[in-house]
Amino acid sequence: MTSNGTSSAKVWLVCNAASGSNNDAAVEELLAAFEAAGLGPDRVLRFPDDPAPQPADLDAAGVDMLAVFGGDGTTHSVVMEAYGWGGAVLVLPGGTMNLLAKRMHGDVPAPEIVARLSGAALSTLRPPVIVSRHGIGLTGALAGPGTVWNEVREAMRAMNVIDFVASTREAIAQSANGPKVMCAEVGSTEVDGGREEGYAAITVVPKDDGLRANGYYAESLGDYAGQGIALLNRNFRDGPHDELGRHPRLRLVCPTGEPMGLLIDGEPFDGAAEEIFELGTCEVDLVTTKEFDG
């Protein structure tokens, strides 16, 4: 963890209007909080219409702190582009789940987080992340047919009732009948991957002591519906599951050889029949205010 002053920091702010709690009123409230803290942004970028800035862009403009106000998917994109930058990234909760923002600050609103920075030393850390061929995962990955519930989430976000009903039916069917996944290897050791038939979903979450893997299953159509709602809310602990341990490296496979469904930080990726995940460290400093929490 490092500490630096914030009194003269030059700030850029990235917002995404499509994120869950990121409307114009919320952005205006946030900008007022930045001004009150003496950190009024020099520039506001509207992602994705404005591309996420790269280290060269930030250095050329003399930016000290890049703030991102969006959901986990937006945060993933912004942090990925800023990877290797020497400044600090402030993750603010502007989406639905805001898992990384909660990890950095606790469950508090964005204006309160900004207020904590007023006149305070800047504390940063580089948390553990998932490393894969798709890039990094800041909050976690979800593999298996259960990822189809992401389409239900998008229909809910768009308030499209017809798509919501159709996607919910498809999600239940796909979760029950789609190609399952299993944990085939940890490190360089073959392991008992849990259920022989595999799982409707395996979650992988980066922790300080390894990648935490859990396999989620269901026994009936009703269970799949309930499990899907848990997946939809990312409230995985409520679903029936097997703990698959914590490991520095994981190899997930689809026993039938089909491409697996894959979400990283809540965003869809094209999964293959085999995916490898390794524990890594975030390569850009993230601002944390947890010392003010509680």
PAZA-255912 format. One record per residue (C-alpha): residue number from 1; residue in one letter; x, y, z. Coordinates in steps of 0.05 Angstrom, whole numbers, plus 5000, padded with zeros to 4 digits. Layout:
<nodes>
[NUM; 'a'; [X; Y; Z]]
...
</nodes>
This chain:
<nodes>
[1; 'm'; [5000; 5000; 5000]]
[2; 't'; [5025; 5069; 4983]]
[3; 's'; [5004; 5139; 5006]]
[4; 'n'; [5008; 5204; 4969]]
[5; 'g'; [4973; 5271; 4976]]
[6; 't'; [4911; 5287; 4936]]
[7; 's'; [4908; 5363; 4944]]
[8; 's'; [4937; 5378; 4875]]
[9; 'a'; [4918; 5314; 4838]]
[10; 'k'; [4895; 5321; 4767]]
[11; 'v'; [4833; 5277; 4756]]
[12; 'w'; [4798; 5247; 4696]]
[13; 'l'; [4730; 5215; 4704]]
[14; 'v'; [4701; 5159; 4661]]
[15; 'c'; [4625; 5148; 4663]]
[16; 'n'; [4580; 5098; 4629]]
[17; 'a'; [4508; 5120; 4621]]
[18; 'a'; [4487; 5047; 4608]]
[19; 's'; [4509; 5024; 4677]]
[20; 'g'; [4457; 5010; 4730]]
[21; 's'; [4460; 5073; 4773]]
[22; 'n'; [4495; 5120; 4725]]
[23; 'n'; [4442; 5170; 4703]]
[24; 'd'; [4453; 5244; 4692]]
[25; 'a'; [4430; 5263; 4762]]
[26; 'a'; [4479; 5213; 4793]]
[27; 'v'; [4536; 5240; 4751]]
[28; 'e'; [4520; 5312; 4771]]
[29; 'e'; [4519; 5292; 4844]]
[30; 'l'; [4585; 5257; 4836]]
[31; 'l'; [4617; 5317; 4801]]
[32; 'a'; [4593; 5362; 4858]]
[33; 'a'; [4627; 5314; 4907]]
[34; 'f'; [4692; 5318; 4868]]
[35; 'e'; [4688; 5394; 4869]]
[36; 'a'; [4674; 5396; 4943]]
[37; 'a'; [4735; 5352; 4955]]
[38; 'g'; [4779; 5398; 4914]]
[39; 'l'; [4786; 5345; 4860]]
[40; 'g'; [4743; 5372; 4804]]
[41; 'p'; [4757; 5329; 4742]]
[42; 'd'; [4795; 5363; 4685]]
[43; 'r'; [4758; 5318; 4636]]
[44; 'v'; [4696; 5273; 4636]]
[45; 'l'; [4695; 5216; 4586]]
[46; 'r'; [4630; 5182; 4567]]
[47; 'f'; [4647; 5109; 4557]]
[48; 'p'; [4640; 5074; 4508]]
[49; 'd'; [4629; 5133; 4461]]
[50; 'd'; [4695; 5159; 4487]]
[51; 'p'; [4746; 5104; 4489]]
[52; 'a'; [4778; 5085; 4556]]
[53; 'p'; [4844; 5124; 4561]]
[54; 'q'; [4911; 5088; 4554]]
[55; 'p'; [4974; 5102; 4596]]
[56; 'a'; [5003; 5146; 4541]]
[57; 'd'; [4940; 5189; 4539]]
[58; 'l'; [4940; 5197; 4615]]
[59; 'd'; [5014; 5213; 4619]]
[60; 'a'; [5010; 5264; 4562]]
[61; 'a'; [4955; 5301; 4599]]
[62; 'g'; [4991; 5297; 4666]]
[63; 'v'; [4934; 5258; 4699]]
[64; 'd'; [4947; 5233; 4770]]
[65; 'm'; [4882; 5196; 4783]]
[66; 'l'; [4833; 5163; 4736]]
[67; 'a'; [4764; 5153; 4766]]
[68; 'v'; [4714; 5104; 4735]]
[69; 'f'; [4640; 5109; 4752]]
[70; 'g'; [4606; 5048; 4723]]
[71; 'g'; [4591; 4974; 4733]]
[72; 'd'; [4641; 4918; 4738]]
[73; 'g'; [4643; 4909; 4662]]
[74; 't'; [4660; 4983; 4650]]
[75; 't'; [4711; 4980; 4706]]
[76; 'h'; [4742; 4918; 4674]]
[77; 's'; [4750; 4955; 4607]]
[78; 'v'; [4779; 5018; 4638]]
[79; 'v'; [4829; 4982; 4683]]
[80; 'm'; [4851; 4937; 4626]]
[81; 'e'; [4867; 4998; 4583]]
[82; 'a'; [4904; 5031; 4641]]
[83; 'y'; [4945; 4969; 4657]]
[84; 'g'; [5018; 4988; 4669]]
[85; 'w'; [5003; 5061; 4682]]
[86; 'g'; [5040; 5096; 4739]]
[87; 'g'; [4980; 5134; 4766]]
[88; 'a'; [4921; 5111; 4808]]
[89; 'v'; [4852; 5086; 4788]]
[90; 'l'; [4793; 5104; 4833]]
[91; 'v'; [4737; 5053; 4824]]
[92; 'l'; [4668; 5082; 4842]]
[93; 'p'; [4602; 5043; 4846]]
[94; 'g'; [4560; 5063; 4786]]
[95; 'g'; [4531; 4996; 4764]]
[96; 't'; [4488; 4940; 4790]]
[97; 'm'; [4534; 4897; 4832]]
[98; 'n'; [4597; 4940; 4840]]
[99; 'l'; [4638; 4882; 4867]]
[100; 'l'; [4706; 4915; 4858]]
[101; 'a'; [4683; 4981; 4887]]
[102; 'k'; [4657; 4945; 4949]]
[103; 'r'; [4724; 4909; 4954]]
[104; 'm'; [4761; 4975; 4952]]
[105; 'h'; [4715; 5019; 4995]]
[106; 'g'; [4660; 4978; 5028]]
[107; 'd'; [4587; 4984; 5010]]
[108; 'v'; [4581; 5060; 5006]]
[109; 'p'; [4557; 5108; 4952]]
[110; 'a'; [4605; 5141; 4904]]
[111; 'p'; [4598; 5213; 4931]]
[112; 'e'; [4616; 5188; 5001]]
[113; 'i'; [4678; 5153; 4974]]
[114; 'v'; [4701; 5217; 4940]]
[115; 'a'; [4688; 5257; 5004]]
[116; 'r'; [4736; 5211; 5040]]
[117; 'l'; [4792; 5234; 4994]]
[118; 's'; [4786; 5307; 5014]]
[119; 'g'; [4852; 5328; 5046]]
[120; 'a'; [4871; 5255; 5059]]
[121; 'a'; [4932; 5215; 5040]]
[122; 'l'; [4918; 5171; 4979]]
[123; 's'; [4921; 5097; 4997]]
[124; 't'; [4928; 5047; 4940]]
[125; 'l'; [4937; 4973; 4931]]
[126; 'r'; [4946; 4921; 4877]]
[127; 'p'; [4896; 4866; 4890]]
[128; 'p'; [4899; 4794; 4865]]
[129; 'v'; [4867; 4783; 4797]]
[130; 'i'; [4851; 4725; 4750]]
[131; 'v'; [4897; 4719; 4690]]
[132; 's'; [4873; 4683; 4627]]
[133; 'r'; [4880; 4685; 4552]]
[134; 'h'; [4822; 4735; 4552]]
[135; 'g'; [4859; 4784; 4596]]
[136; 'i'; [4847; 4797; 4670]]
[137; 'g'; [4788; 4785; 4716]]
[138; 'l'; [4784; 4836; 4773]]
[139; 't'; [4724; 4806; 4809]]
[140; 'g'; [4715; 4736; 4782]]
[141; 'a'; [4697; 4689; 4725]]
[142; 'l'; [4637; 4644; 4714]]
[143; 'a'; [4641; 4585; 4667]]
[144; 'g'; [4587; 4536; 4643]]
[145; 'p'; [4517; 4537; 4614]]
[146; 'g'; [4494; 4579; 4674]]
[147; 't'; [4526; 4639; 4640]]
[148; 'v'; [4464; 4643; 4596]]
[149; 'w'; [4431; 4678; 4654]]
[150; 'n'; [4471; 4739; 4633]]
[151; 'e'; [4421; 4746; 4576]]
[152; 'v'; [4365; 4749; 4627]]
[153; 'r'; [4402; 4803; 4664]]
[154; 'e'; [4410; 4844; 4601]]
[155; 'a'; [4335; 4837; 4585]]
[156; 'm'; [4319; 4861; 4656]]
[157; 'r'; [4366; 4919; 4647]]
[158; 'a'; [4332; 4939; 4582]]
[159; 'm'; [4263; 4929; 4615]]
[160; 'n'; [4242; 4885; 4555]]
[161; 'v'; [4187; 4839; 4583]]
[162; 'i'; [4182; 4795; 4521]]
[163; 'd'; [4257; 4784; 4518]]
[164; 'f'; [4258; 4773; 4593]]
[165; 'v'; [4207; 4717; 4590]]
[166; 'a'; [4239; 4685; 4529]]
[167; 's'; [4309; 4689; 4557]]
[168; 't'; [4287; 4662; 4625]]
[169; 'r'; [4257; 4600; 4592]]
[170; 'e'; [4320; 4591; 4550]]
[171; 'a'; [4364; 4600; 4611]]
[172; 'i'; [4329; 4546; 4650]]
[173; 'a'; [4332; 4497; 4591]]
[174; 'q'; [4405; 4514; 4576]]
[175; 's'; [4426; 4509; 4649]]
[176; 'a'; [4395; 4440; 4653]]
[177; 'n'; [4416; 4412; 4586]]
[178; 'g'; [4476; 4453; 4562]]
[179; 'p'; [4548; 4428; 4562]]
[180; 'k'; [4573; 4424; 4634]]
[181; 'v'; [4642; 4443; 4659]]
[182; 'm'; [4689; 4412; 4709]]
[183; 'c'; [4754; 4428; 4744]]
[184; 'a'; [4806; 4381; 4712]]
[185; 'e'; [4872; 4407; 4740]]
[186; 'v'; [4900; 4453; 4793]]
[187; 'g'; [4972; 4475; 4787]]
[188; 's'; [5003; 4417; 4749]]
[189; 't'; [4963; 4363; 4786]]
[190; 'e'; [4903; 4326; 4760]]
[191; 'v'; [4847; 4329; 4811]]
[192; 'd'; [4779; 4302; 4827]]
[193; 'g'; [4738; 4355; 4792]]
[194; 'g'; [4677; 4342; 4835]]
[195; 'r'; [4616; 4315; 4800]]
[196; 'e'; [4633; 4268; 4744]]
[197; 'e'; [4580; 4299; 4699]]
[198; 'g'; [4607; 4369; 4714]]
[199; 'y'; [4570; 4432; 4736]]
[200; 'a'; [4521; 4482; 4709]]
[201; 'a'; [4569; 4535; 4732]]
[202; 'i'; [4638; 4541; 4763]]
[203; 't'; [4657; 4607; 4795]]
[204; 'v'; [4730; 4629; 4801]]
[205; 'v'; [4745; 4687; 4848]]
[206; 'p'; [4814; 4717; 4860]]
[207; 'k'; [4836; 4716; 4933]]
[208; 'd'; [4903; 4731; 4967]]
[209; 'd'; [4915; 4657; 4978]]
[210; 'g'; [4893; 4632; 4910]]
[211; 'l'; [4835; 4626; 4861]]
[212; 'r'; [4773; 4603; 4898]]
[213; 'a'; [4732; 4555; 4857]]
[214; 'n'; [4661; 4531; 4871]]
[215; 'g'; [4619; 4484; 4828]]
[216; 'y'; [4544; 4497; 4825]]
[217; 'y'; [4492; 4445; 4807]]
[218; 'a'; [4417; 4432; 4811]]
[219; 'e'; [4373; 4371; 4814]]
[220; 's'; [4307; 4394; 4786]]
[221; 'l'; [4277; 4446; 4740]]
[222; 'g'; [4255; 4486; 4800]]
[223; 'd'; [4325; 4483; 4828]]
[224; 'y'; [4353; 4509; 4762]]
[225; 'a'; [4305; 4568; 4764]]
[226; 'g'; [4326; 4585; 4835]]
[227; 'q'; [4399; 4574; 4819]]
[228; 'g'; [4391; 4620; 4758]]
[229; 'i'; [4364; 4676; 4801]]
[230; 'a'; [4423; 4667; 4848]]
[231; 'l'; [4470; 4670; 4788]]
[232; 'l'; [4432; 4731; 4762]]
[233; 'n'; [4444; 4767; 4828]]
[234; 'r'; [4515; 4739; 4834]]
[235; 'n'; [4491; 4713; 4902]]
[236; 'f'; [4525; 4647; 4889]]
[237; 'r'; [4530; 4626; 4961]]
[238; 'd'; [4454; 4614; 4963]]
[239; 'g'; [4458; 4559; 4911]]
[240; 'p'; [4475; 4485; 4922]]
[241; 'h'; [4549; 4477; 4907]]
[242; 'd'; [4614; 4439; 4919]]
[243; 'e'; [4676; 4476; 4944]]
[244; 'l'; [4733; 4460; 4896]]
[245; 'g'; [4788; 4494; 4937]]
[246; 'r'; [4836; 4552; 4927]]
[247; 'h'; [4892; 4544; 4878]]
[248; 'p'; [4946; 4584; 4841]]
[249; 'r'; [4923; 4554; 4774]]
[250; 'l'; [4859; 4522; 4748]]
[251; 'r'; [4843; 4485; 4685]]
[252; 'l'; [4768; 4481; 4669]]
[253; 'v'; [4743; 4434; 4615]]
[254; 'c'; [4678; 4416; 4582]]
[255; 'p'; [4676; 4339; 4584]]
[256; 't'; [4637; 4336; 4518]]
[257; 'g'; [4689; 4379; 4483]]
[258; 'e'; [4641; 4436; 4468]]
[259; 'p'; [4657; 4510; 4478]]
[260; 'm'; [4638; 4532; 4548]]
[261; 'g'; [4598; 4593; 4567]]
[262; 'l'; [4644; 4645; 4599]]
[263; 'l'; [4635; 4710; 4636]]
[264; 'i'; [4692; 4751; 4664]]
[265; 'd'; [4675; 4809; 4709]]
[266; 'g'; [4603; 4798; 4687]]
[267; 'e'; [4618; 4807; 4613]]
[268; 'p'; [4612; 4751; 4561]]
[269; 'f'; [4673; 4721; 4526]]
[270; 'd'; [4680; 4664; 4475]]
[271; 'g'; [4699; 4604; 4517]]
[272; 'a'; [4734; 4543; 4489]]
[273; 'a'; [4728; 4471; 4510]]
[274; 'e'; [4787; 4484; 4557]]
[275; 'e'; [4804; 4548; 4595]]
[276; 'i'; [4863; 4560; 4641]]
[277; 'f'; [4861; 4612; 4697]]
[278; 'e'; [4921; 4634; 4739]]
[279; 'l'; [4928; 4679; 4800]]
[280; 'g'; [4962; 4745; 4785]]
[281; 't'; [4969; 4815; 4813]]
[282; 'c'; [4935; 4877; 4786]]
[283; 'e'; [4987; 4918; 4747]]
[284; 'v'; [4959; 4986; 4764]]
[285; 'd'; [4947; 5019; 4832]]
[286; 'l'; [4875; 5020; 4855]]
[287; 'v'; [4853; 5072; 4906]]
[288; 't'; [4824; 5043; 4971]]
[289; 't'; [4787; 5079; 5026]]
[290; 'k'; [4770; 5018; 5069]]
[291; 'e'; [4805; 5050; 5128]]
[292; 'f'; [4746; 5099; 5131]]
[293; 'd'; [4694; 5043; 5127]]
[294; 'g'; [4655; 5032; 5191]]
</nodes>
